[in-house]
Amino acid sequence: MFCTCQDLIDQLGERTLIQLTDDSPQPKTVNAAICNDTIAAAEELMLSKLAGRYRDVSELQSTPLLRRLAIDICAYYLYSRRNKGDIENVKRRYDDAIKELSCIRLGQSTPPQEAGQFYAYRTSKRSSDRWFTDQVWERF
């Protein structure tokens, strides 16, 4: 999970999150079910965007960058749910989060957790071809 309900409270403020999630006439508490559904939707979007870059996106861990992007996407989803007020700033942050995810997928940006991982290259796409890892390249 890239972010939690507490991360949303810390970023948006508890009162704002109550207003965005509690559908009762007198909002009093953060609706954890709506909060968790929103986080799940944001995570699904993020994983689908990053799937082209990583072999197993389920192994991605939350970093400050990915947490910030998840929070911005969640904020957009929550504000869109209400469709009230000035949403332009939230929309701009959502668009920026999607662009950043695309940059990560294309290799133009790299989350810190990826540093130090080994990459392997194939000479062509036949299954019989040899993989050239960083260790193999070091010998040349």
DOTI-288322 format. One record per residue (C-alpha): x, y, z; residue number from 1; residue in one letter. Coordinates in pm, 1 decimal. Layout:
DOTI-288322
<atom><east>X</east><north>Y</north><up>Z</up><rose>NUM</rose><lumlo>A</lumlo></atom>
...
***
This chain:
DOTI-288322
<atom><east>0.0</east><north>0.0</north><up>0.0</up><rose>1</rose><lumlo>M</lumlo></atom>
<atom><east>147.6</east><north>331.5</north><up>-105.5</up><rose>2</rose><lumlo>F</lumlo></atom>
<atom><east>-42.6</east><north>544.2</north><up>148.1</up><rose>3</rose><lumlo>C</lumlo></atom>
<atom><east>-278.5</east><north>509.1</north><up>443.5</up><rose>4</rose><lumlo>T</lumlo></atom>
<atom><east>-580.0</east><north>692.8</north><up>579.4</up><rose>5</rose><lumlo>C</lumlo></atom>
<atom><east>-347.0</east><north>857.9</north><up>829.4</up><rose>6</rose><lumlo>Q</lumlo></atom>
<atom><east>-133.1</east><north>988.4</north><up>542.1</up><rose>7</rose><lumlo>D</lumlo></atom>
<atom><east>-447.7</east><north>1143.7</north><up>391.5</up><rose>8</rose><lumlo>L</lumlo></atom>
<atom><east>-539.0</east><north>1299.4</north><up>727.3</up><rose>9</rose><lumlo>I</lumlo></atom>
<atom><east>-186.8</east><north>1439.0</north><up>762.5</up><rose>10</rose><lumlo>D</lumlo></atom>
<atom><east>-188.2</east><north>1585.8</north><up>413.5</up><rose>11</rose><lumlo>Q</lumlo></atom>
<atom><east>-549.4</east><north>1704.6</north><up>371.0</up><rose>12</rose><lumlo>L</lumlo></atom>
<atom><east>-642.7</east><north>1768.4</north><up>733.1</up><rose>13</rose><lumlo>G</lumlo></atom>
<atom><east>-886.0</east><north>1565.0</north><up>938.8</up><rose>14</rose><lumlo>E</lumlo></atom>
<atom><east>-1176.7</east><north>1807.3</north><up>901.7</up><rose>15</rose><lumlo>R</lumlo></atom>
<atom><east>-1143.2</east><north>1813.3</north><up>523.6</up><rose>16</rose><lumlo>T</lumlo></atom>
<atom><east>-1120.1</east><north>1433.9</north><up>504.7</up><rose>17</rose><lumlo>L</lumlo></atom>
<atom><east>-1432.2</east><north>1404.3</north><up>723.0</up><rose>18</rose><lumlo>I</lumlo></atom>
<atom><east>-1620.1</east><north>1632.3</north><up>484.1</up><rose>19</rose><lumlo>Q</lumlo></atom>
<atom><east>-1498.4</east><north>1433.5</north><up>182.9</up><rose>20</rose><lumlo>L</lumlo></atom>
<atom><east>-1580.8</east><north>1087.2</north><up>319.9</up><rose>21</rose><lumlo>T</lumlo></atom>
<atom><east>-1872.8</east><north>1118.0</north><up>564.0</up><rose>22</rose><lumlo>D</lumlo></atom>
<atom><east>-2201.8</east><north>1131.1</north><up>369.2</up><rose>23</rose><lumlo>D</lumlo></atom>
<atom><east>-2424.1</east><north>1195.4</north><up>671.7</up><rose>24</rose><lumlo>S</lumlo></atom>
<atom><east>-2603.6</east><north>1532.4</north><up>708.1</up><rose>25</rose><lumlo>P</lumlo></atom>
<atom><east>-2379.3</east><north>1614.4</north><up>1005.4</up><rose>26</rose><lumlo>Q</lumlo></atom>
<atom><east>-2031.3</east><north>1476.6</north><up>915.7</up><rose>27</rose><lumlo>P</lumlo></atom>
<atom><east>-1844.0</east><north>1368.6</north><up>1229.2</up><rose>28</rose><lumlo>K</lumlo></atom>
<atom><east>-1582.0</east><north>1104.6</north><up>1145.3</up><rose>29</rose><lumlo>T</lumlo></atom>
<atom><east>-1365.4</east><north>987.2</north><up>860.7</up><rose>30</rose><lumlo>V</lumlo></atom>
<atom><east>-1541.4</east><north>704.2</north><up>679.4</up><rose>31</rose><lumlo>N</lumlo></atom>
<atom><east>-1266.7</east><north>441.8</north><up>676.0</up><rose>32</rose><lumlo>A</lumlo></atom>
<atom><east>-1441.2</east><north>229.8</north><up>410.9</up><rose>33</rose><lumlo>A</lumlo></atom>
<atom><east>-1453.7</east><north>516.5</north><up>160.2</up><rose>34</rose><lumlo>I</lumlo></atom>
<atom><east>-1098.8</east><north>613.8</north><up>251.3</up><rose>35</rose><lumlo>C</lumlo></atom>
<atom><east>-970.5</east><north>259.0</north><up>196.0</up><rose>36</rose><lumlo>N</lumlo></atom>
<atom><east>-1166.6</east><north>218.9</north><up>-129.1</up><rose>37</rose><lumlo>D</lumlo></atom>
<atom><east>-1012.4</east><north>541.5</north><up>-257.9</up><rose>38</rose><lumlo>T</lumlo></atom>
<atom><east>-663.2</east><north>426.4</north><up>-160.1</up><rose>39</rose><lumlo>I</lumlo></atom>
<atom><east>-722.6</east><north>92.7</north><up>-334.1</up><rose>40</rose><lumlo>A</lumlo></atom>
<atom><east>-838.1</east><north>269.1</north><up>-651.8</up><rose>41</rose><lumlo>A</lumlo></atom>
<atom><east>-533.5</east><north>497.7</north><up>-648.4</up><rose>42</rose><lumlo>A</lumlo></atom>
<atom><east>-302.5</east><north>202.2</north><up>-591.4</up><rose>43</rose><lumlo>E</lumlo></atom>
<atom><east>-461.3</east><north>9.8</north><up>-878.3</up><rose>44</rose><lumlo>E</lumlo></atom>
<atom><east>-411.5</east><north>308.0</north><up>-1109.2</up><rose>45</rose><lumlo>L</lumlo></atom>
<atom><east>-50.5</east><north>348.8</north><up>-999.5</up><rose>46</rose><lumlo>M</lumlo></atom>
<atom><east>31.1</east><north>-20.1</north><up>-1042.6</up><rose>47</rose><lumlo>L</lumlo></atom>
<atom><east>-125.6</east><north>-24.5</north><up>-1388.7</up><rose>48</rose><lumlo>S</lumlo></atom>
<atom><east>80.9</east><north>279.5</north><up>-1489.7</up><rose>49</rose><lumlo>K</lumlo></atom>
<atom><east>404.2</east><north>128.7</north><up>-1353.9</up><rose>50</rose><lumlo>L</lumlo></atom>
<atom><east>349.3</east><north>-223.6</north><up>-1491.3</up><rose>51</rose><lumlo>A</lumlo></atom>
<atom><east>538.7</east><north>-143.4</north><up>-1810.8</up><rose>52</rose><lumlo>G</lumlo></atom>
<atom><east>854.2</east><north>-66.8</north><up>-1613.9</up><rose>53</rose><lumlo>R</lumlo></atom>
<atom><east>866.4</east><north>-331.9</north><up>-1342.4</up><rose>54</rose><lumlo>Y</lumlo></atom>
<atom><east>846.6</east><north>-708.1</north><up>-1378.6</up><rose>55</rose><lumlo>R</lumlo></atom>
<atom><east>648.1</east><north>-754.4</north><up>-1058.3</up><rose>56</rose><lumlo>D</lumlo></atom>
<atom><east>468.5</east><north>-438.4</north><up>-947.6</up><rose>57</rose><lumlo>V</lumlo></atom>
<atom><east>335.0</east><north>-616.3</north><up>-639.3</up><rose>58</rose><lumlo>S</lumlo></atom>
<atom><east>686.2</east><north>-598.6</north><up>-493.0</up><rose>59</rose><lumlo>E</lumlo></atom>
<atom><east>706.1</east><north>-218.4</north><up>-515.4</up><rose>60</rose><lumlo>L</lumlo></atom>
<atom><east>742.0</east><north>-57.5</north><up>-175.8</up><rose>61</rose><lumlo>Q</lumlo></atom>
<atom><east>612.9</east><north>278.5</north><up>-69.1</up><rose>62</rose><lumlo>S</lumlo></atom>
<atom><east>867.5</east><north>558.3</north><up>-96.3</up><rose>63</rose><lumlo>T</lumlo></atom>
<atom><east>811.1</east><north>927.5</north><up>-17.6</up><rose>64</rose><lumlo>P</lumlo></atom>
<atom><east>770.1</east><north>993.5</north><up>-390.5</up><rose>65</rose><lumlo>L</lumlo></atom>
<atom><east>516.3</east><north>715.5</north><up>-445.7</up><rose>66</rose><lumlo>L</lumlo></atom>
<atom><east>334.0</east><north>809.7</north><up>-123.0</up><rose>67</rose><lumlo>R</lumlo></atom>
<atom><east>301.4</east><north>1171.5</north><up>-239.9</up><rose>68</rose><lumlo>R</lumlo></atom>
<atom><east>171.1</east><north>1061.4</north><up>-579.5</up><rose>69</rose><lumlo>L</lumlo></atom>
<atom><east>-80.1</east><north>825.4</north><up>-415.5</up><rose>70</rose><lumlo>A</lumlo></atom>
<atom><east>-203.6</east><north>1101.2</north><up>-183.3</up><rose>71</rose><lumlo>I</lumlo></atom>
<atom><east>-250.4</east><north>1341.6</north><up>-475.4</up><rose>72</rose><lumlo>D</lumlo></atom>
<atom><east>-445.8</east><north>1081.0</north><up>-671.4</up><rose>73</rose><lumlo>I</lumlo></atom>
<atom><east>-659.9</east><north>999.0</north><up>-364.2</up><rose>74</rose><lumlo>C</lumlo></atom>
<atom><east>-729.5</east><north>1368.7</north><up>-308.1</up><rose>75</rose><lumlo>A</lumlo></atom>
<atom><east>-847.5</east><north>1400.1</north><up>-666.8</up><rose>76</rose><lumlo>Y</lumlo></atom>
<atom><east>-1076.1</east><north>1098.6</north><up>-631.5</up><rose>77</rose><lumlo>Y</lumlo></atom>
<atom><east>-1218.8</east><north>1225.2</north><up>-302.5</up><rose>78</rose><lumlo>L</lumlo></atom>
<atom><east>-1280.9</east><north>1578.4</north><up>-429.6</up><rose>79</rose><lumlo>Y</lumlo></atom>
<atom><east>-1429.7</east><north>1438.9</north><up>-751.7</up><rose>80</rose><lumlo>S</lumlo></atom>
<atom><east>-1667.4</east><north>1234.1</north><up>-539.3</up><rose>81</rose><lumlo>R</lumlo></atom>
<atom><east>-1807.7</east><north>1554.0</north><up>-388.2</up><rose>82</rose><lumlo>R</lumlo></atom>
<atom><east>-1778.1</east><north>1765.2</north><up>-702.6</up><rose>83</rose><lumlo>N</lumlo></atom>
<atom><east>-1784.8</east><north>2082.0</north><up>-493.7</up><rose>84</rose><lumlo>K</lumlo></atom>
<atom><east>-1565.9</east><north>2384.3</north><up>-459.4</up><rose>85</rose><lumlo>G</lumlo></atom>
<atom><east>-1247.5</east><north>2475.0</north><up>-637.6</up><rose>86</rose><lumlo>D</lumlo></atom>
<atom><east>-1103.4</east><north>2150.6</north><up>-764.5</up><rose>87</rose><lumlo>I</lumlo></atom>
<atom><east>-855.0</east><north>2302.2</north><up>-1009.7</up><rose>88</rose><lumlo>E</lumlo></atom>
<atom><east>-556.2</east><north>2277.0</north><up>-773.7</up><rose>89</rose><lumlo>N</lumlo></atom>
<atom><east>-645.1</east><north>1916.7</north><up>-690.6</up><rose>90</rose><lumlo>V</lumlo></atom>
<atom><east>-689.2</east><north>1838.6</north><up>-1063.0</up><rose>91</rose><lumlo>K</lumlo></atom>
<atom><east>-351.0</east><north>1992.0</north><up>-1144.6</up><rose>92</rose><lumlo>R</lumlo></atom>
<atom><east>-182.7</east><north>1781.5</north><up>-872.8</up><rose>93</rose><lumlo>R</lumlo></atom>
<atom><east>-357.2</east><north>1469.0</north><up>-1008.0</up><rose>94</rose><lumlo>Y</lumlo></atom>
<atom><east>-235.1</east><north>1545.4</north><up>-1360.6</up><rose>95</rose><lumlo>D</lumlo></atom>
<atom><east>117.4</east><north>1599.3</north><up>-1225.4</up><rose>96</rose><lumlo>D</lumlo></atom>
<atom><east>102.8</east><north>1265.0</north><up>-1041.7</up><rose>97</rose><lumlo>A</lumlo></atom>
<atom><east>-2.5</east><north>1083.9</north><up>-1360.0</up><rose>98</rose><lumlo>I</lumlo></atom>
<atom><east>277.3</east><north>1253.8</north><up>-1557.1</up><rose>99</rose><lumlo>K</lumlo></atom>
<atom><east>532.1</east><north>1154.3</north><up>-1291.4</up><rose>100</rose><lumlo>E</lumlo></atom>
<atom><east>411.7</east><north>792.8</north><up>-1303.7</up><rose>101</rose><lumlo>L</lumlo></atom>
<atom><east>452.7</east><north>799.9</north><up>-1681.6</up><rose>102</rose><lumlo>S</lumlo></atom>
<atom><east>808.0</east><north>934.7</north><up>-1643.6</up><rose>103</rose><lumlo>C</lumlo></atom>
<atom><east>890.7</east><north>652.4</north><up>-1402.9</up><rose>104</rose><lumlo>I</lumlo></atom>
<atom><east>743.3</east><north>395.7</north><up>-1642.5</up><rose>105</rose><lumlo>R</lumlo></atom>
<atom><east>944.7</east><north>534.1</north><up>-1933.8</up><rose>106</rose><lumlo>L</lumlo></atom>
<atom><east>1266.3</east><north>540.6</north><up>-1730.9</up><rose>107</rose><lumlo>G</lumlo></atom>
<atom><east>1293.6</east><north>919.8</north><up>-1728.1</up><rose>108</rose><lumlo>Q</lumlo></atom>
<atom><east>1263.5</east><north>922.0</north><up>-1348.0</up><rose>109</rose><lumlo>S</lumlo></atom>
<atom><east>1356.3</east><north>658.8</north><up>-1092.0</up><rose>110</rose><lumlo>T</lumlo></atom>
<atom><east>1217.5</east><north>608.3</north><up>-741.2</up><rose>111</rose><lumlo>P</lumlo></atom>
<atom><east>1495.4</east><north>574.8</north><up>-482.4</up><rose>112</rose><lumlo>P</lumlo></atom>
<atom><east>1413.3</east><north>208.3</north><up>-407.7</up><rose>113</rose><lumlo>Q</lumlo></atom>
<atom><east>1530.9</east><north>106.7</north><up>-752.5</up><rose>114</rose><lumlo>E</lumlo></atom>
<atom><east>1886.2</east><north>230.7</north><up>-702.7</up><rose>115</rose><lumlo>A</lumlo></atom>
<atom><east>2127.0</east><north>-59.1</north><up>-683.8</up><rose>116</rose><lumlo>G</lumlo></atom>
<atom><east>1902.6</east><north>-313.1</north><up>-854.0</up><rose>117</rose><lumlo>Q</lumlo></atom>
<atom><east>2061.9</east><north>-520.8</north><up>-1124.6</up><rose>118</rose><lumlo>F</lumlo></atom>
<atom><east>1934.3</east><north>-508.1</north><up>-1478.2</up><rose>119</rose><lumlo>Y</lumlo></atom>
<atom><east>1963.3</east><north>-775.9</north><up>-1740.2</up><rose>120</rose><lumlo>A</lumlo></atom>
<atom><east>1967.2</east><north>-723.0</north><up>-2115.3</up><rose>121</rose><lumlo>Y</lumlo></atom>
<atom><east>1892.1</east><north>-967.2</north><up>-2394.9</up><rose>122</rose><lumlo>R</lumlo></atom>
<atom><east>2045.0</east><north>-947.5</north><up>-2738.4</up><rose>123</rose><lumlo>T</lumlo></atom>
<atom><east>1712.4</east><north>-1023.9</north><up>-2905.4</up><rose>124</rose><lumlo>S</lumlo></atom>
<atom><east>1372.9</east><north>-1159.7</north><up>-2811.5</up><rose>125</rose><lumlo>K</lumlo></atom>
<atom><east>1428.9</east><north>-1530.3</north><up>-2874.5</up><rose>126</rose><lumlo>R</lumlo></atom>
<atom><east>1395.2</east><north>-1744.6</north><up>-2563.2</up><rose>127</rose><lumlo>S</lumlo></atom>
<atom><east>1725.2</east><north>-1917.5</north><up>-2640.9</up><rose>128</rose><lumlo>S</lumlo></atom>
<atom><east>1923.4</east><north>-1591.9</north><up>-2619.0</up><rose>129</rose><lumlo>D</lumlo></atom>
<atom><east>2160.1</east><north>-1525.8</north><up>-2332.6</up><rose>130</rose><lumlo>R</lumlo></atom>
<atom><east>2085.3</east><north>-1270.0</north><up>-2061.5</up><rose>131</rose><lumlo>W</lumlo></atom>
<atom><east>2357.9</east><north>-1015.2</north><up>-1993.3</up><rose>132</rose><lumlo>F</lumlo></atom>
<atom><east>2342.4</east><north>-898.7</north><up>-1632.9</up><rose>133</rose><lumlo>T</lumlo></atom>
<atom><east>2550.3</east><north>-625.2</north><up>-1470.4</up><rose>134</rose><lumlo>D</lumlo></atom>
<atom><east>2786.9</east><north>-892.1</north><up>-1341.1</up><rose>135</rose><lumlo>Q</lumlo></atom>
<atom><east>2851.0</east><north>-1019.0</north><up>-1694.6</up><rose>136</rose><lumlo>V</lumlo></atom>
<atom><east>2913.8</east><north>-666.4</north><up>-1826.1</up><rose>137</rose><lumlo>W</lumlo></atom>
<atom><east>3169.7</east><north>-603.2</north><up>-1549.8</up><rose>138</rose><lumlo>E</lumlo></atom>
<atom><east>3397.4</east><north>-868.6</north><up>-1701.9</up><rose>139</rose><lumlo>R</lumlo></atom>
<atom><east>3432.8</east><north>-674.4</north><up>-2026.7</up><rose>140</rose><lumlo>F</lumlo></atom>
***
